[in-house]
Amino acid sequence: MQTMSSRWAPALADPVLRPVTVAEAFTGPGGSSLGTWRVLDGSVGISSSNAVRRQLSSVTLVPLPGDPDGPPVPTEPGDLLFPDGFEWVISRGILYPDGSVELAALGTFLAETVTVDDSSSSAGALTIATTGSDRGATVARSGFLAPGSTDSSLPLGLTIYLIVVAQVPSFAPYFSFPPPADDTFYPATATWAAGDDPWAFCQTLAASGGYELFFDRFGICTLRPVPDPTTAPVAEVYVEGDTATFTGVSRAFTNVGVPNVIICVSQGSNVSPPIQSIWWDANPASPTFYGVSGPPAPPTGTYPTTTSKITTALATSDPQAAAIAQSAGLAALGSIETLPIKIRSNPALDVEDVIEVVRTRVGLDGSQRYVIDQLAVPLSYATEQTMTGRRVWSQV
């Protein structure tokens, strides 16, 4: 969650919430500003499970005060807002009663489509709409131009940095892990073919060490261990009542596709003999509890044993294979229960934040915790935002 001022939370609870969204266009990473416009409509979707974590959808631009002409109409390559490589920086926040504005960052996006719509007969009704994807998509679309391979003598962070910067040199300043970021995990040699997706390749490398890789809300390439939601601080607490900042909640339960055993097998020409590691749900408080002891010991919990398998060629040691299984386990824990919730728009929240909810009618008393997996942030004047979390059962 982005840190905001002390005015932010009280404003979210105020009966009159004044959301505001702005879009600033830049010529590219580190480039000059092309202009700033107010956003009339659209959304930012954020998902922790997507390779490209942030997506910009159906954004409609309108003039800012003092700019009666509004956003320029592109007609030819090279025109302002022609989608030839410029980026959007999207921010959303609150207009306070004193006229000041506080904004939270929602992401940096490559402008992919720009649509000029003059379908209305009303004077002044011409609109410009745009869509985009975060910088992961820029890396993905670059494609490897020739076959190649990684160097097993280099650590994970440096390996990923070199690949991304080779594909998109302008991204070099935008890393949270200046090399060397990690000197404990050295992935086995991996090869790629011409035309392969470099971003998917790097994400596979990251997962092979138990890491996640994404561009954050500020456009920074981030490599970090998969967060453990059982130890994460609570970002927000939603309580029913007259000052509630949520408008609806539901609880969904399913055991379909919810593993309590994950097997990681690493094998290939660079891994001999094959390596195997097993993660299992060893938390007695969890409904998917397998047992204090894992396979081949028989289960002691009541949950039907449900196994998922990961095959890789990148782990070259038992600890590396264990890290892969562990990160997959953390991502699956609690998915037996999901919590779709509607809240008053809070763009400071992010996926992997942990929340608590008090709603008596559905059995939520604030003792339950949920980690956010998906967010849909509106960019219009609407005040309702949707998100989905999965249950966190603390270790006992």
N, C-alpha and C positions, 0 to 999 in steps of 0.2 A: 504494500500500500504506500502510495506517495504521501510524504509528510506535508500536511497543510497547516495553515495558521489556526489560532484558537477561535477564530470566527467561523470556521468551516462547519463544524458539527452543529452548533446552534442554528445556523442558517438552514441546514438540511431538515431540521425539525420545525422550522417556522411554517405556519400555515400557508404563507405565500412564498413559494420558491421561484426564483428568477434565474433559470438556467441560461447560459450563453455559450455558444460554440463558435470558434474562429478557425479558419484554415489559412495558413501562410504557405506560399509556394516559393521554392528555392530552385535555382538552376541545377542543382545536384548536390551531392555530399560536400559540405564545406563551401557551397556556392553562395551567390548573392541572392537577396530576397527579390522576388518578382512582384510581391504584393500580398496584402492580407484582406480576407473577405469574411463576412459573417456567413455561417451555415444555417440554412433554413430547414433542411431535412437530411435524412440519411442515418447511418449507424456505423459503429465500429464493433466488429465481432472479435472476441479474443478466446482462444482455446489452447489449453496447455498440451493437448494431445496432437495438435496440428503441426506439421513441419513448418509451415508459415503461420506463425502464431496470431498475427493481427491482420484483419481484412477490413478494408474501407468500402462501404456499399452505398450506392444511390445518394451521393452527397449533392445537394442542391445549394448553389451559392447565391448570395444576395449582397448588395452594396453595404459597406459600413457607413455610419454617419459621417458626413463630410465628403463622401465619394458617390455622388448621385449617378455617375455613369455605370457603377458596378463593375463586375469582372469583365475583362476584355473578351471579345468573341474571336476565337482562333479560326482562320480560314485557310491558311497555308503553312507548310513546314517553316519553322523558325518564328512563327507568331507566338506571342505570349499565351501560355496555357495550351499550346499544341503539345501532345504527349510524346515528346522526343527525348525524354530522360529526366524531366524535372520531378521534384519530390514535393509531397504535401507534408507539412507538420500540423497535426490536428490537436487542438486543445479545447477542453470544455470545463466550464466552471460556474461560478455564481456571481450574479450582479447584486451587490450589496445596496441597502437603502441609501447610503451616502454617495452612490454612483461609482464606487470603486469596483474592480473586477478581480477575482482570484481564479486562476486557471490551473487545471491538472493536465499533464501531457497524456495523450492517448496513442501516440505513435508517429513514426516517420514512414511515409508510404510512397512507393514509386507510383506516379500517376499512370494508370494503364488505359483508361478510356476517358474521353471528354466528349460530352454530347450537348450540342446546342439545340434547344427546343423552342421552336416558334410556332407550335401547333395551335396556340390559343389566338383568338381574334381580338382579345383584349389588349388595349394599348399598354405597353410596358410589361407584358406578361412573358417576354422571352426569358428563358432560364438556361443556366449552364449546370450540367450534372457531371459528376466524375466518380470513378471507382479506383481502387488501388490496393496494393499489397505491401506488407512490410519488407525490409531489406533482404530477408531470407529469400524472397521470390526473385530479387535481382540477382543473387548468387545462383539460384537454381536455373534461371533462364540462360545464364552465360554459357553453360555446357562445357565440358572438357573438349578441347579442340584436337587433342592427340592422346593416345594411350599413355599411361604413367603409373607410378606406384609411390607409396609412402616409404619413408626411411625408418626402419625399426629402431634406429639409434636415437631418434628424436622423441621427446615427450609429447603427450597428447595435445596440450595447449599450443605448443609451437607448431606442431603438424597442422592443426586446423587453421591457425593464423596464416601460415604460409600458403595454404590452398586458397583460402578466401581472398587474400590480398593478390595472389596471382591471377585470380579470376576477375576481381573488381578492385584495382589498385586504389581507387579513391576511398575505399573503406578502411584503409590502414589506420587512421586516427581513432576509429570507432570500435575499440575493443576494451572490455573490462578486464582482460587478462593479457597485459603486455607480456610477450614471451621472455623467458619461459614461465608459463603460468603454473605448470604442474610438472614436477620432476619425479613423481612416484609411479606414474603409469606410462609405459611405453608400448603402444599397440603393435601387434605383429604387422609385418609388411602386408599391405593391401593394395590391390591393383584396380584401375579403372580403365574403361574403354572410351574411345572418342565418342562424344555425344552424351555420355552419362551425366547425370544431375550432380553437380558438385555439392549442393547444399544437402541433398539426401545422403551423399557419401560422407560428408562431415558429421551429420547427425548419427549415422551408424557408428562412426568412430567414437563419438562422444558416448553413445549408449554402451559401447564395448567397455568403457571404464566406469559405468554407473553414473554418468553425467547427463545433463540436459544442455541443449544448445539452442539459443534463440536470440532474436533482437528485441530489446526491451522497449518500454514506452518512450525512451529518449533516443531510440535508434542505435543503441550500443549493443554490439555482439557480446553475448554473455554465455560463459561456460561455467557450470557449477554442478556439484553433486545434486542428485534429485532430492529436494527437500523432504524431510521427515515431518509430516503434519502433526504427529503426536507430540513433538517438542516445539512446534512453532507458536509464537505468541498470538493471542486473539486480536484481530484487527478491528472488528466491529461486533457490537452486541445489539440485537434487534428485539425490542420488548413491546408487546401489545399494549394498547391504551390510547388515550387521547393524543399523546405526543409520539405515537409510533411512526417510524420511518420506513415501514414495509407495508405493502398493500395486499399481499396475498402469499400463501405458502402451501405447499403440498409435500407429502412424503410418499416415495415409491420404493417398493421392495421387490427384488428379483435375485434369484441365484443363477440365472442363465449367463454363462460366460464369465463367472466370477471364480477365479482359481484360488485355492488355498495351498497349492504346491506349484512351484515353478522350477523347471529343470533347465539349466543352461549347459549346452554342450559346445565346446570349442574344438574344431577339428579342421584339418587341411594340411597342405604341404609345409606350412610354416609352424604347425602345431603337431608335434609327434612325441609321445602318444597323445590321443585325444584327452581332453580335460572335461570333467563334469562337476557341476556344483548344483546343489538343491537349496532353494529357499522354501520355507513353509511358514504358515501362520502359527506362531507359537504364543500368541496372546490369549490367555484364557477368557478375557473379557470380550473378545471378538466373536461374532456369530459364525465366522468361517474358521474358527480355531481347529487346527489339525491335531496338535499335541505338543507337549513340552519337548518331546523328542520327535525328530522328523523321520521320513522314510530312510531305511526300510522298516523302522518300527511301525506297528499298526497305529491307525488314528485312535485317539481317545475322545475327540470331540464328536458331536452329533451331525455336523455338516458333512454332506456327501463329498468324498474326496474328488476334487476337480483339479486336473493337472494341465498346465500350459508349458510348452516347450519352446526354448529359444536356441537356435543354431547359429553359430558365428565362427569365424576363423581368426578373430582378432585377439582373443584372450590367450596369453601364453603362460599363465600361471594359475594356480588354484585361487589366490586372492582376487585376481582379475575376473575370473569366471564367477566367483562369489559376489563381486560388486555388481556384475550385470544382473544376476538373479535377484539381488537385494533391491536394486533400483526398480526392477519390474514389479517386485512385490510391493514396494512402497506406493507405486502408481495404481496398484489394484486394490490395496487395502481399503475397506469401507465401501466399495462400489456395490455391495449388496443393498445399500440404502442410498438413494439420491434425494436431494432436496431442491426442487425448482422453487424459486422465491422471486417475488416482485418487490422492488424497493424504490424509494425516492432516489432519483438519479444521483449517483455518487461516483464520478469518474476517477476518483483517487484510488478506488479498489482495483485489485488485479487478481488474475488467476493465481492460485496457490496461497492466497490469503485465507486465514481461518476465521470463521464467524460462529457466534452463538445466537440462538433464537428462543424467545419465550412466546409461545402460542398454545394456550392450555387445551383448546379443543382438539388439537392434533397431537397432544401428548408431549409438547416441547416445553420444558421447564427451565431451560438455560444451562442444564448440565450437559447437553449434547453439543458436540462440536462438529463443524462441517468445513471441509476444505473446498474452495471454489475451483471448479474445473473449466467452467465456461461463463462468459459474460457477453451480453449484448447491450451496448451503451448507445442510447438514442442521441442523435445530434440535433434534433428539432427542439421546439419549446416544450415538448412533452416532459413530464417530470417522473415518469415511470421507467425503471430499468429492470431487466430480467437477468438472472444468473442461476446456475445450477451447481450445487455442491454435493460431495459425498461424505458419508459419516466417518468421523475419526473416533476410534476407540483407544483410549489411552492404555498403555501397557500396565498390567497389574503384576 
